[in-house]
Amino acid sequence: MGARAVRPALVEELAERLAAAGERVASPAGARGPQVAIADDDPPGLAARLAARRIVTAPRGDLLRMSFHYYNDRSDVAAVADAISLCRKS
């Protein structure tokens, strides 16, 4: 992964923000690794709406997975959480 590893605090921050917004966080606390998954009725549809906002996610079955990389920071957490919120309102 290079000199900087994924910071678990970012993963937990996203999971907490999504849960506080009413999302069904499917990845268990403490065992998330570099990703957060949320349950959704239409993961491919949500992924497409996020992709239109230049946010890349991975629909897997009834889950939408968001993976972190070494270059992500807190602004990315806010961008994803805000974009999902906007998608839910539209």
PDB file of N, CA, C and O in Angstrom, chain B, residues numbered from 101:
ATOM      1  N   MET B 101       0.800  -1.201   0.000  1.00  0.00           N
ATOM      2  CA  MET B 101       0.000   0.000   0.000  1.00  0.00           C
ATOM      3  C   MET B 101       0.843   1.265   0.000  1.00  0.00           C
ATOM      4  O   MET B 101       0.293   2.366  -0.031  1.00  0.00           O
ATOM      5  N   GLY B 102       2.104   1.140   0.033  1.00  0.00           N
ATOM      6  CA  GLY B 102       2.918   2.345   0.030  1.00  0.00           C
ATOM      7  C   GLY B 102       3.242   2.800   1.440  1.00  0.00           C
ATOM      8  O   GLY B 102       3.039   2.074   2.414  1.00  0.00           O
ATOM      9  N   ALA B 103       3.745   4.008   1.524  1.00  0.00           N
ATOM     10  CA  ALA B 103       4.211   4.535   2.805  1.00  0.00           C
ATOM     11  C   ALA B 103       3.072   4.797   3.779  1.00  0.00           C
ATOM     12  O   ALA B 103       3.239   4.657   4.991  1.00  0.00           O
ATOM     13  N   ARG B 104       1.913   5.179   3.249  1.00  0.00           N
ATOM     14  CA  ARG B 104       0.794   5.479   4.142  1.00  0.00           C
ATOM     15  C   ARG B 104      -0.259   4.383   4.005  1.00  0.00           C
ATOM     16  O   ARG B 104      -0.670   4.052   2.892  1.00  0.00           O
ATOM     17  N   ALA B 105      -0.687   3.832   5.104  1.00  0.00           N
ATOM     18  CA  ALA B 105      -1.713   2.795   5.082  1.00  0.00           C
ATOM     19  C   ALA B 105      -3.087   3.442   5.256  1.00  0.00           C
ATOM     20  O   ALA B 105      -3.201   4.590   5.685  1.00  0.00           O
ATOM     21  N   VAL B 106      -4.104   2.694   4.921  1.00  0.00           N
ATOM     22  CA  VAL B 106      -5.469   3.162   5.156  1.00  0.00           C
ATOM     23  C   VAL B 106      -5.640   3.396   6.648  1.00  0.00           C
ATOM     24  O   VAL B 106      -5.263   2.560   7.469  1.00  0.00           O
ATOM     25  N   ARG B 107      -6.204   4.525   6.982  1.00  0.00           N
ATOM     26  CA  ARG B 107      -6.385   4.852   8.393  1.00  0.00           C
ATOM     27  C   ARG B 107      -7.728   4.312   8.876  1.00  0.00           C
ATOM     28  O   ARG B 107      -8.776   4.747   8.400  1.00  0.00           O
ATOM     29  N   PRO B 108      -7.706   3.365   9.820  1.00  0.00           N
ATOM     30  CA  PRO B 108      -8.961   2.782  10.307  1.00  0.00           C
ATOM     31  C   PRO B 108      -9.930   3.835  10.839  1.00  0.00           C
ATOM     32  O   PRO B 108     -11.141   3.618  10.810  1.00  0.00           O
ATOM     33  N   ALA B 109      -9.431   4.950  11.315  1.00  0.00           N
ATOM     34  CA  ALA B 109     -10.312   5.996  11.839  1.00  0.00           C
ATOM     35  C   ALA B 109     -11.242   6.522  10.745  1.00  0.00           C
ATOM     36  O   ALA B 109     -12.390   6.860  11.032  1.00  0.00           O
ATOM     37  N   LEU B 110     -10.771   6.598   9.503  1.00  0.00           N
ATOM     38  CA  LEU B 110     -11.622   7.059   8.410  1.00  0.00           C
ATOM     39  C   LEU B 110     -12.751   6.068   8.142  1.00  0.00           C
ATOM     40  O   LEU B 110     -13.896   6.458   7.917  1.00  0.00           O
ATOM     41  N   VAL B 111     -12.414   4.798   8.170  1.00  0.00           N
ATOM     42  CA  VAL B 111     -13.416   3.751   7.948  1.00  0.00           C
ATOM     43  C   VAL B 111     -14.490   3.833   9.028  1.00  0.00           C
ATOM     44  O   VAL B 111     -15.685   3.807   8.734  1.00  0.00           O
ATOM     45  N   GLU B 112     -14.053   3.930  10.266  1.00  0.00           N
ATOM     46  CA  GLU B 112     -15.007   4.001  11.379  1.00  0.00           C
ATOM     47  C   GLU B 112     -15.825   5.286  11.320  1.00  0.00           C
ATOM     48  O   GLU B 112     -17.020   5.275  11.615  1.00  0.00           O
ATOM     49  N   GLU B 113     -15.192   6.392  10.942  1.00  0.00           N
ATOM     50  CA  GLU B 113     -15.927   7.655  10.837  1.00  0.00           C
ATOM     51  C   GLU B 113     -17.038   7.560   9.795  1.00  0.00           C
ATOM     52  O   GLU B 113     -18.154   8.020  10.034  1.00  0.00           O
ATOM     53  N   LEU B 114     -16.740   6.966   8.642  1.00  0.00           N
ATOM     54  CA  LEU B 114     -17.778   6.813   7.623  1.00  0.00           C
ATOM     55  C   LEU B 114     -18.890   5.909   8.125  1.00  0.00           C
ATOM     56  O   LEU B 114     -20.067   6.232   7.965  1.00  0.00           O
ATOM     57  N   ALA B 115     -18.539   4.788   8.725  1.00  0.00           N
ATOM     58  CA  ALA B 115     -19.562   3.866   9.235  1.00  0.00           C
ATOM     59  C   ALA B 115     -20.459   4.566  10.261  1.00  0.00           C
ATOM     60  O   ALA B 115     -21.679   4.398  10.243  1.00  0.00           O
ATOM     61  N   GLU B 116     -19.860   5.338  11.140  1.00  0.00           N
ATOM     62  CA  GLU B 116     -20.633   6.046  12.170  1.00  0.00           C
ATOM     63  C   GLU B 116     -21.530   7.111  11.545  1.00  0.00           C
ATOM     64  O   GLU B 116     -22.687   7.254  11.940  1.00  0.00           O
ATOM     65  N   ARG B 117     -21.014   7.852  10.582  1.00  0.00           N
ATOM     66  CA  ARG B 117     -21.828   8.896   9.925  1.00  0.00           C
ATOM     67  C   ARG B 117     -23.003   8.272   9.180  1.00  0.00           C
ATOM     68  O   ARG B 117     -24.123   8.780   9.239  1.00  0.00           O
ATOM     69  N   LEU B 118     -22.746   7.179   8.485  1.00  0.00           N
ATOM     70  CA  LEU B 118     -23.824   6.525   7.744  1.00  0.00           C
ATOM     71  C   LEU B 118     -24.879   5.944   8.689  1.00  0.00           C
ATOM     72  O   LEU B 118     -26.077   6.081   8.446  1.00  0.00           O
ATOM     73  N   ALA B 119     -24.434   5.303   9.755  1.00  0.00           N
ATOM     74  CA  ALA B 119     -25.379   4.750  10.731  1.00  0.00           C
ATOM     75  C   ALA B 119     -26.211   5.864  11.364  1.00  0.00           C
ATOM     76  O   ALA B 119     -27.418   5.704  11.550  1.00  0.00           O
ATOM     77  N   ALA B 120     -25.584   6.977  11.692  1.00  0.00           N
ATOM     78  CA  ALA B 120     -26.304   8.112  12.287  1.00  0.00           C
ATOM     79  C   ALA B 120     -27.335   8.683  11.320  1.00  0.00           C
ATOM     80  O   ALA B 120     -28.341   9.253  11.745  1.00  0.00           O
ATOM     81  N   ALA B 121     -27.086   8.531  10.017  1.00  0.00           N
ATOM     82  CA  ALA B 121     -28.025   9.026   9.003  1.00  0.00           C
ATOM     83  C   ALA B 121     -29.114   8.009   8.692  1.00  0.00           C
ATOM     84  O   ALA B 121     -29.974   8.249   7.845  1.00  0.00           O
ATOM     85  N   GLY B 122     -29.074   6.875   9.380  1.00  0.00           N
ATOM     86  CA  GLY B 122     -30.118   5.866   9.190  1.00  0.00           C
ATOM     87  C   GLY B 122     -29.771   4.775   8.197  1.00  0.00           C
ATOM     88  O   GLY B 122     -30.613   3.935   7.881  1.00  0.00           O
ATOM     89  N   GLU B 123     -28.542   4.776   7.700  1.00  0.00           N
ATOM     90  CA  GLU B 123     -28.134   3.711   6.772  1.00  0.00           C
ATOM     91  C   GLU B 123     -27.920   2.411   7.550  1.00  0.00           C
ATOM     92  O   GLU B 123     -27.567   2.425   8.730  1.00  0.00           O
ATOM     93  N   ARG B 124     -28.138   1.306   6.872  1.00  0.00           N
ATOM     94  CA  ARG B 124     -27.925  -0.011   7.472  1.00  0.00           C
ATOM     95  C   ARG B 124     -26.498  -0.468   7.164  1.00  0.00           C
ATOM     96  O   ARG B 124     -26.234  -1.072   6.124  1.00  0.00           O
ATOM     97  N   VAL B 125     -25.594  -0.169   8.083  1.00  0.00           N
ATOM     98  CA  VAL B 125     -24.188  -0.540   7.913  1.00  0.00           C
ATOM     99  C   VAL B 125     -24.077  -2.045   8.131  1.00  0.00           C
ATOM    100  O   VAL B 125     -24.430  -2.560   9.192  1.00  0.00           O
ATOM    101  N   ALA B 126     -23.583  -2.740   7.111  1.00  0.00           N
ATOM    102  CA  ALA B 126     -23.531  -4.195   7.152  1.00  0.00           C
ATOM    103  C   ALA B 126     -22.173  -4.733   7.576  1.00  0.00           C
ATOM    104  O   ALA B 126     -22.075  -5.885   7.999  1.00  0.00           O
ATOM    105  N   SER B 127     -21.142  -3.938   7.473  1.00  0.00           N
ATOM    106  CA  SER B 127     -19.816  -4.409   7.869  1.00  0.00           C
ATOM    107  C   SER B 127     -19.675  -4.244   9.381  1.00  0.00           C
ATOM    108  O   SER B 127     -19.965  -3.175   9.917  1.00  0.00           O
ATOM    109  N   PRO B 128     -19.229  -5.299  10.073  1.00  0.00           N
ATOM    110  CA  PRO B 128     -19.172  -5.252  11.542  1.00  0.00           C
ATOM    111  C   PRO B 128     -18.064  -4.350  12.073  1.00  0.00           C
ATOM    112  O   PRO B 128     -16.960  -4.324  11.530  1.00  0.00           O
ATOM    113  N   ALA B 129     -18.362  -3.626  13.120  1.00  0.00           N
ATOM    114  CA  ALA B 129     -17.373  -2.759  13.764  1.00  0.00           C
ATOM    115  C   ALA B 129     -16.173  -3.589  14.197  1.00  0.00           C
ATOM    116  O   ALA B 129     -16.318  -4.704  14.699  1.00  0.00           O
ATOM    117  N   GLY B 130     -15.000  -3.030  13.995  1.00  0.00           N
ATOM    118  CA  GLY B 130     -13.786  -3.714  14.408  1.00  0.00           C
ATOM    119  C   GLY B 130     -13.276  -4.737  13.411  1.00  0.00           C
ATOM    120  O   GLY B 130     -12.159  -5.234  13.554  1.00  0.00           O
ATOM    121  N   ALA B 131     -14.076  -5.059  12.404  1.00  0.00           N
ATOM    122  CA  ALA B 131     -13.664  -6.067  11.418  1.00  0.00           C
ATOM    123  C   ALA B 131     -13.923  -5.571  10.001  1.00  0.00           C
ATOM    124  O   ALA B 131     -14.196  -6.364   9.100  1.00  0.00           O
ATOM    125  N   ARG B 132     -13.839  -4.269   9.808  1.00  0.00           N
ATOM    126  CA  ARG B 132     -14.175  -3.694   8.512  1.00  0.00           C
ATOM    127  C   ARG B 132     -13.017  -3.686   7.530  1.00  0.00           C
ATOM    128  O   ARG B 132     -13.241  -3.634   6.320  1.00  0.00           O
ATOM    129  N   GLY B 133     -11.816  -3.735   8.006  1.00  0.00           N
ATOM    130  CA  GLY B 133     -10.686  -3.598   7.098  1.00  0.00           C
ATOM    131  C   GLY B 133     -10.744  -2.237   6.434  1.00  0.00           C
ATOM    132  O   GLY B 133     -11.064  -1.252   7.099  1.00  0.00           O
ATOM    133  N   PRO B 134     -10.443  -2.145   5.133  1.00  0.00           N
ATOM    134  CA  PRO B 134     -10.433  -0.849   4.463  1.00  0.00           C
ATOM    135  C   PRO B 134     -11.757  -0.493   3.804  1.00  0.00           C
ATOM    136  O   PRO B 134     -11.784   0.346   2.904  1.00  0.00           O
ATOM    137  N   GLN B 135     -12.861  -1.112   4.232  1.00  0.00           N
ATOM    138  CA  GLN B 135     -14.121  -0.845   3.548  1.00  0.00           C
ATOM    139  C   GLN B 135     -15.309  -0.784   4.495  1.00  0.00           C
ATOM    140  O   GLN B 135     -15.281  -1.297   5.614  1.00  0.00           O
ATOM    141  N   VAL B 136     -16.356  -0.133   3.996  1.00  0.00           N
ATOM    142  CA  VAL B 136     -17.643  -0.058   4.685  1.00  0.00           C
ATOM    143  C   VAL B 136     -18.680  -0.525   3.688  1.00  0.00           C
ATOM    144  O   VAL B 136     -18.644  -0.136   2.521  1.00  0.00           O
ATOM    145  N   ALA B 137     -19.601  -1.354   4.139  1.00  0.00           N
ATOM    146  CA  ALA B 137     -20.688  -1.811   3.277  1.00  0.00           C
ATOM    147  C   ALA B 137     -22.021  -1.420   3.908  1.00  0.00           C
ATOM    148  O   ALA B 137     -22.207  -1.510   5.121  1.00  0.00           O
ATOM    149  N   ILE B 138     -22.946  -0.982   3.046  1.00  0.00           N
ATOM    150  CA  ILE B 138     -24.296  -0.684   3.514  1.00  0.00           C
ATOM    151  C   ILE B 138     -25.283  -1.540   2.733  1.00  0.00           C
ATOM    152  O   ILE B 138     -25.082  -1.820   1.551  1.00  0.00           O
ATOM    153  N   ALA B 139     -26.344  -1.948   3.402  1.00  0.00           N
ATOM    154  CA  ALA B 139     -27.417  -2.693   2.751  1.00  0.00           C
ATOM    155  C   ALA B 139     -28.287  -1.703   1.990  1.00  0.00           C
ATOM    156  O   ALA B 139     -28.520  -0.583   2.444  1.00  0.00           O
ATOM    157  N   ASP B 140     -28.766  -2.135   0.822  1.00  0.00           N
ATOM    158  CA  ASP B 140     -29.581  -1.263  -0.006  1.00  0.00           C
ATOM    159  C   ASP B 140     -30.512  -2.112  -0.854  1.00  0.00           C
ATOM    160  O   ASP B 140     -30.179  -3.244  -1.205  1.00  0.00           O
ATOM    161  N   ASP B 141     -31.678  -1.570  -1.184  1.00  0.00           N
ATOM    162  CA  ASP B 141     -32.631  -2.283  -2.034  1.00  0.00           C
ATOM    163  C   ASP B 141     -32.181  -2.331  -3.486  1.00  0.00           C
ATOM    164  O   ASP B 141     -32.582  -3.232  -4.222  1.00  0.00           O
ATOM    165  N   ASP B 142     -31.354  -1.376  -3.914  1.00  0.00           N
ATOM    166  CA  ASP B 142     -30.886  -1.303  -5.295  1.00  0.00           C
ATOM    167  C   ASP B 142     -29.436  -0.826  -5.340  1.00  0.00           C
ATOM    168  O   ASP B 142     -29.168   0.302  -5.753  1.00  0.00           O
ATOM    169  N   PRO B 143     -28.491  -1.684  -4.916  1.00  0.00           N
ATOM    170  CA  PRO B 143     -27.089  -1.252  -4.915  1.00  0.00           C
ATOM    171  C   PRO B 143     -26.576  -0.778  -6.272  1.00  0.00           C
ATOM    172  O   PRO B 143     -25.858   0.221  -6.315  1.00  0.00           O
ATOM    173  N   PRO B 144     -26.909  -1.444  -7.391  1.00  0.00           N
ATOM    174  CA  PRO B 144     -26.416  -0.921  -8.672  1.00  0.00           C
ATOM    175  C   PRO B 144     -26.954   0.481  -8.984  1.00  0.00           C
ATOM    176  O   PRO B 144     -26.239   1.313  -9.541  1.00  0.00           O
ATOM    177  N   GLY B 145     -28.201   0.734  -8.628  1.00  0.00           N
ATOM    178  CA  GLY B 145     -28.777   2.058  -8.856  1.00  0.00           C
ATOM    179  C   GLY B 145     -28.104   3.122  -8.014  1.00  0.00           C
ATOM    180  O   GLY B 145     -27.788   4.206  -8.506  1.00  0.00           O
ATOM    181  N   LEU B 146     -27.884   2.814  -6.742  1.00  0.00           N
ATOM    182  CA  LEU B 146     -27.201   3.768  -5.868  1.00  0.00           C
ATOM    183  C   LEU B 146     -25.771   3.986  -6.347  1.00  0.00           C
ATOM    184  O   LEU B 146     -25.279   5.114  -6.333  1.00  0.00           O
ATOM    185  N   ALA B 147     -25.103   2.920  -6.767  1.00  0.00           N
ATOM    186  CA  ALA B 147     -23.732   3.048  -7.287  1.00  0.00           C
ATOM    187  C   ALA B 147     -23.706   3.958  -8.511  1.00  0.00           C
ATOM    188  O   ALA B 147     -22.788   4.764  -8.663  1.00  0.00           O
ATOM    189  N   ALA B 148     -24.702   3.837  -9.382  1.00  0.00           N
ATOM    190  CA  ALA B 148     -24.761   4.683 -10.581  1.00  0.00           C
ATOM    191  C   ALA B 148     -24.976   6.148 -10.211  1.00  0.00           C
ATOM    192  O   ALA B 148     -24.364   7.035 -10.806  1.00  0.00           O
ATOM    193  N   ARG B 149     -25.847   6.405  -9.228  1.00  0.00           N
ATOM    194  CA  ARG B 149     -26.082   7.789  -8.810  1.00  0.00           C
ATOM    195  C   ARG B 149     -24.825   8.391  -8.170  1.00  0.00           C
ATOM    196  O   ARG B 149     -24.527   9.570  -8.359  1.00  0.00           O
ATOM    197  N   LEU B 150     -24.098   7.569  -7.415  1.00  0.00           N
ATOM    198  CA  LEU B 150     -22.850   8.048  -6.817  1.00  0.00           C
ATOM    199  C   LEU B 150     -21.777   8.238  -7.885  1.00  0.00           C
ATOM    200  O   LEU B 150     -20.988   9.180  -7.813  1.00  0.00           O
ATOM    201  N   ALA B 151     -21.744   7.355  -8.866  1.00  0.00           N
ATOM    202  CA  ALA B 151     -20.761   7.488  -9.949  1.00  0.00           C
ATOM    203  C   ALA B 151     -20.965   8.791 -10.708  1.00  0.00           C
ATOM    204  O   ALA B 151     -20.003   9.401 -11.176  1.00  0.00           O
ATOM    205  N   ALA B 152     -22.217   9.216 -10.828  1.00  0.00           N
ATOM    206  CA  ALA B 152     -22.491  10.501 -11.483  1.00  0.00           C
ATOM    207  C   ALA B 152     -21.875  11.656 -10.699  1.00  0.00           C
ATOM    208  O   ALA B 152     -21.659  12.740 -11.242  1.00  0.00           O
ATOM    209  N   ARG B 153     -21.595  11.417  -9.424  1.00  0.00           N
ATOM    210  CA  ARG B 153     -20.942  12.419  -8.573  1.00  0.00           C
ATOM    211  C   ARG B 153     -19.440  12.126  -8.426  1.00  0.00           C
ATOM    212  O   ARG B 153     -18.767  12.685  -7.560  1.00  0.00           O
ATOM    213  N   ARG B 154     -18.938  11.248  -9.284  1.00  0.00           N
ATOM    214  CA  ARG B 154     -17.535  10.848  -9.304  1.00  0.00           C
ATOM    215  C   ARG B 154     -17.099  10.115  -8.044  1.00  0.00           C
ATOM    216  O   ARG B 154     -15.966  10.263  -7.587  1.00  0.00           O
ATOM    217  N   ILE B 155     -18.008   9.327  -7.489  1.00  0.00           N
ATOM    218  CA  ILE B 155     -17.704   8.486  -6.331  1.00  0.00           C
ATOM    219  C   ILE B 155     -17.833   7.037  -6.786  1.00  0.00           C
ATOM    220  O   ILE B 155     -18.907   6.590  -7.189  1.00  0.00           O
ATOM    221  N   VAL B 156     -16.730   6.319  -6.716  1.00  0.00           N
ATOM    222  CA  VAL B 156     -16.697   4.939  -7.181  1.00  0.00           C
ATOM    223  C   VAL B 156     -16.987   4.001  -6.014  1.00  0.00           C
ATOM    224  O   VAL B 156     -16.332   4.061  -4.974  1.00  0.00           O
ATOM    225  N   THR B 157     -17.977   3.139  -6.204  1.00  0.00           N
ATOM    226  CA  THR B 157     -18.357   2.152  -5.202  1.00  0.00           C
ATOM    227  C   THR B 157     -18.489   0.795  -5.889  1.00  0.00           C
ATOM    228  O   THR B 157     -18.327   0.695  -7.105  1.00  0.00           O
ATOM    229  N   ALA B 158     -18.781  -0.243  -5.117  1.00  0.00           N
ATOM    230  CA  ALA B 158     -18.901  -1.581  -5.679  1.00  0.00           C
ATOM    231  C   ALA B 158     -20.173  -2.247  -5.171  1.00  0.00           C
ATOM    232  O   ALA B 158     -20.235  -2.638  -4.006  1.00  0.00           O
ATOM    233  N   PRO B 159     -21.198  -2.386  -6.031  1.00  0.00           N
ATOM    234  CA  PRO B 159     -22.393  -3.125  -5.615  1.00  0.00           C
ATOM    235  C   PRO B 159     -22.078  -4.614  -5.567  1.00  0.00           C
ATOM    236  O   PRO B 159     -21.497  -5.165  -6.502  1.00  0.00           O
ATOM    237  N   ARG B 160     -22.464  -5.257  -4.479  1.00  0.00           N
ATOM    238  CA  ARG B 160     -22.242  -6.690  -4.288  1.00  0.00           C
ATOM    239  C   ARG B 160     -23.502  -7.283  -3.669  1.00  0.00           C
ATOM    240  O   ARG B 160     -23.739  -7.131  -2.471  1.00  0.00           O
ATOM    241  N   GLY B 161     -24.303  -7.951  -4.476  1.00  0.00           N
ATOM    242  CA  GLY B 161     -25.549  -8.521  -3.962  1.00  0.00           C
ATOM    243  C   GLY B 161     -26.451  -7.409  -3.479  1.00  0.00           C
ATOM    244  O   GLY B 161     -26.775  -6.493  -4.235  1.00  0.00           O
ATOM    245  N   ASP B 162     -26.862  -7.482  -2.213  1.00  0.00           N
ATOM    246  CA  ASP B 162     -27.723  -6.442  -1.650  1.00  0.00           C
ATOM    247  C   ASP B 162     -26.929  -5.401  -0.858  1.00  0.00           C
ATOM    248  O   ASP B 162     -27.488  -4.664  -0.047  1.00  0.00           O
ATOM    249  N   LEU B 163     -25.627  -5.355  -1.106  1.00  0.00           N
ATOM    250  CA  LEU B 163     -24.754  -4.406  -0.405  1.00  0.00           C
ATOM    251  C   LEU B 163     -24.080  -3.466  -1.388  1.00  0.00           C
ATOM    252  O   LEU B 163     -23.861  -3.801  -2.552  1.00  0.00           O
ATOM    253  N   LEU B 164     -23.758  -2.286  -0.891  1.00  0.00           N
ATOM    254  CA  LEU B 164     -22.929  -1.347  -1.628  1.00  0.00           C
ATOM    255  C   LEU B 164     -21.658  -1.167  -0.816  1.00  0.00           C
ATOM    256  O   LEU B 164     -21.704  -0.776   0.350  1.00  0.00           O
ATOM    257  N   ARG B 165     -20.535  -1.453  -1.434  1.00  0.00           N
ATOM    258  CA  ARG B 165     -19.259  -1.426  -0.735  1.00  0.00           C
ATOM    259  C   ARG B 165     -18.464  -0.192  -1.127  1.00  0.00           C
ATOM    260  O   ARG B 165     -18.365   0.154  -2.304  1.00  0.00           O
ATOM    261  N   MET B 166     -17.896   0.468  -0.116  1.00  0.00           N
ATOM    262  CA  MET B 166     -17.045   1.637  -0.307  1.00  0.00           C
ATOM    263  C   MET B 166     -15.680   1.317   0.280  1.00  0.00           C
ATOM    264  O   MET B 166     -15.555   1.056   1.477  1.00  0.00           O
ATOM    265  N   SER B 167     -14.669   1.339  -0.559  1.00  0.00           N
ATOM    266  CA  SER B 167     -13.322   0.981  -0.125  1.00  0.00           C
ATOM    267  C   SER B 167     -12.447   2.218  -0.009  1.00  0.00           C
ATOM    268  O   SER B 167     -12.539   3.143  -0.816  1.00  0.00           O
ATOM    269  N   PHE B 168     -11.606   2.216   1.002  1.00  0.00           N
ATOM    270  CA  PHE B 168     -10.651   3.295   1.217  1.00  0.00           C
ATOM    271  C   PHE B 168      -9.280   2.895   0.684  1.00  0.00           C
ATOM    272  O   PHE B 168      -8.929   1.715   0.652  1.00  0.00           O
ATOM    273  N   HIS B 169      -8.526   3.884   0.272  1.00  0.00           N
ATOM    274  CA  HIS B 169      -7.161   3.690  -0.194  1.00  0.00           C
ATOM    275  C   HIS B 169      -6.260   4.665   0.550  1.00  0.00           C
ATOM    276  O   HIS B 169      -6.743   5.535   1.275  1.00  0.00           O
ATOM    277  N   TYR B 170      -4.970   4.521   0.374  1.00  0.00           N
ATOM    278  CA  TYR B 170      -4.018   5.322   1.145  1.00  0.00           C
ATOM    279  C   TYR B 170      -4.181   6.821   0.915  1.00  0.00           C
ATOM    280  O   TYR B 170      -3.815   7.623   1.775  1.00  0.00           O
ATOM    281  N   TYR B 171      -4.725   7.203  -0.231  1.00  0.00           N
ATOM    282  CA  TYR B 171      -4.840   8.629  -0.555  1.00  0.00           C
ATOM    283  C   TYR B 171      -6.131   9.267  -0.050  1.00  0.00           C
ATOM    284  O   TYR B 171      -6.290  10.482  -0.168  1.00  0.00           O
ATOM    285  N   ASN B 172      -7.053   8.492   0.506  1.00  0.00           N
ATOM    286  CA  ASN B 172      -8.301   9.066   1.016  1.00  0.00           C
ATOM    287  C   ASN B 172      -8.073   9.810   2.322  1.00  0.00           C
ATOM    288  O   ASN B 172      -7.180   9.480   3.102  1.00  0.00           O
ATOM    289  N   ASP B 173      -8.910  10.830   2.538  1.00  0.00           N
ATOM    290  CA  ASP B 173      -8.832  11.596   3.776  1.00  0.00           C
ATOM    291  C   ASP B 173     -10.250  11.927   4.254  1.00  0.00           C
ATOM    292  O   ASP B 173     -11.233  11.447   3.690  1.00  0.00           O
ATOM    293  N   ARG B 174     -10.337  12.751   5.297  1.00  0.00           N
ATOM    294  CA  ARG B 174     -11.636  13.065   5.902  1.00  0.00           C
ATOM    295  C   ARG B 174     -12.577  13.758   4.927  1.00  0.00           C
ATOM    296  O   ARG B 174     -13.794  13.623   5.050  1.00  0.00           O
ATOM    297  N   SER B 175     -12.045  14.490   3.971  1.00  0.00           N
ATOM    298  CA  SER B 175     -12.925  15.139   3.001  1.00  0.00           C
ATOM    299  C   SER B 175     -13.659  14.095   2.155  1.00  0.00           C
ATOM    300  O   SER B 175     -14.782  14.334   1.713  1.00  0.00           O
ATOM    301  N   ASP B 176     -13.037  12.955   1.933  1.00  0.00           N
ATOM    302  CA  ASP B 176     -13.693  11.883   1.194  1.00  0.00           C
ATOM    303  C   ASP B 176     -14.823  11.259   2.011  1.00  0.00           C
ATOM    304  O   ASP B 176     -15.865  10.895   1.465  1.00  0.00           O
ATOM    305  N   VAL B 177     -14.615  11.139   3.308  1.00  0.00           N
ATOM    306  CA  VAL B 177     -15.672  10.629   4.189  1.00  0.00           C
ATOM    307  C   VAL B 177     -16.893  11.540   4.091  1.00  0.00           C
ATOM    308  O   VAL B 177     -18.016  11.068   3.913  1.00  0.00           O
ATOM    309  N   ALA B 178     -16.668  12.826   4.207  1.00  0.00           N
ATOM    310  CA  ALA B 178     -17.771  13.789   4.124  1.00  0.00           C
ATOM    311  C   ALA B 178     -18.444  13.741   2.758  1.00  0.00           C
ATOM    312  O   ALA B 178     -19.670  13.791   2.666  1.00  0.00           O
ATOM    313  N   ALA B 179     -17.644  13.644   1.697  1.00  0.00           N
ATOM    314  CA  ALA B 179     -18.205  13.621   0.339  1.00  0.00           C
ATOM    315  C   ALA B 179     -19.103  12.413   0.130  1.00  0.00           C
ATOM    316  O   ALA B 179     -20.187  12.540  -0.439  1.00  0.00           O
ATOM    317  N   VAL B 180     -18.672  11.254   0.579  1.00  0.00           N
ATOM    318  CA  VAL B 180     -19.477  10.041   0.407  1.00  0.00           C
ATOM    319  C   VAL B 180     -20.746  10.107   1.254  1.00  0.00           C
ATOM    320  O   VAL B 180     -21.839   9.827   0.761  1.00  0.00           O
ATOM    321  N   ALA B 181     -20.606  10.470   2.506  1.00  0.00           N
ATOM    322  CA  ALA B 181     -21.778  10.546   3.388  1.00  0.00           C
ATOM    323  C   ALA B 181     -22.785  11.565   2.866  1.00  0.00           C
ATOM    324  O   ALA B 181     -23.987  11.299   2.857  1.00  0.00           O
ATOM    325  N   ASP B 182     -22.311  12.714   2.437  1.00  0.00           N
ATOM    326  CA  ASP B 182     -23.213  13.742   1.912  1.00  0.00           C
ATOM    327  C   ASP B 182     -23.870  13.300   0.612  1.00  0.00           C
ATOM    328  O   ASP B 182     -25.056  13.551   0.399  1.00  0.00           O
ATOM    329  N   ALA B 183     -23.112  12.645  -0.255  1.00  0.00           N
ATOM    330  CA  ALA B 183     -23.665  12.190  -1.539  1.00  0.00           C
ATOM    331  C   ALA B 183     -24.729  11.123  -1.333  1.00  0.00           C
ATOM    332  O   ALA B 183     -25.759  11.142  -2.007  1.00  0.00           O
ATOM    333  N   ILE B 184     -24.501  10.204  -0.424  1.00  0.00           N
ATOM    334  CA  ILE B 184     -25.510   9.179  -0.153  1.00  0.00           C
ATOM    335  C   ILE B 184     -26.774   9.836   0.397  1.00  0.00           C
ATOM    336  O   ILE B 184     -27.888   9.469   0.021  1.00  0.00           O
ATOM    337  N   SER B 185     -26.596  10.794   1.277  1.00  0.00           N
ATOM    338  CA  SER B 185     -27.749  11.516   1.820  1.00  0.00           C
ATOM    339  C   SER B 185     -28.537  12.209   0.708  1.00  0.00           C
ATOM    340  O   SER B 185     -29.767  12.145   0.692  1.00  0.00           O
ATOM    341  N   LEU B 186     -27.851  12.862  -0.212  1.00  0.00           N
ATOM    342  CA  LEU B 186     -28.513  13.528  -1.319  1.00  0.00           C
ATOM    343  C   LEU B 186     -29.222  12.522  -2.233  1.00  0.00           C
ATOM    344  O   LEU B 186     -30.316  12.797  -2.726  1.00  0.00           O
ATOM    345  N   CYS B 187     -28.615  11.382  -2.455  1.00  0.00           N
ATOM    346  CA  CYS B 187     -29.236  10.341  -3.271  1.00  0.00           C
ATOM    347  C   CYS B 187     -30.521   9.843  -2.622  1.00  0.00           C
ATOM    348  O   CYS B 187     -31.497   9.560  -3.317  1.00  0.00           O
ATOM    349  N   ARG B 188     -30.529   9.736  -1.337  1.00  0.00           N
ATOM    350  CA  ARG B 188     -31.719   9.264  -0.622  1.00  0.00           C
ATOM    351  C   ARG B 188     -32.859  10.285  -0.724  1.00  0.00           C
ATOM    352  O   ARG B 188     -34.032   9.911  -0.720  1.00  0.00           O
ATOM    353  N   LYS B 189     -32.515  11.555  -0.812  1.00  0.00           N
ATOM    354  CA  LYS B 189     -33.542  12.610  -0.873  1.00  0.00           C
ATOM    355  C   LYS B 189     -34.105  12.795  -2.272  1.00  0.00           C
ATOM    356  O   LYS B 189     -35.184  13.364  -2.438  1.00  0.00           O
ATOM    357  N   SER B 190     -33.377  12.316  -3.288  1.00  0.00           N
ATOM    358  CA  SER B 190     -33.846  12.538  -4.666  1.00  0.00           C
ATOM    359  C   SER B 190     -34.661  11.384  -5.199  1.00  0.00           C
ATOM    360  O   SER B 190     -35.121  11.427  -6.340  1.00  0.00           O
TER     361      SER B 190
END
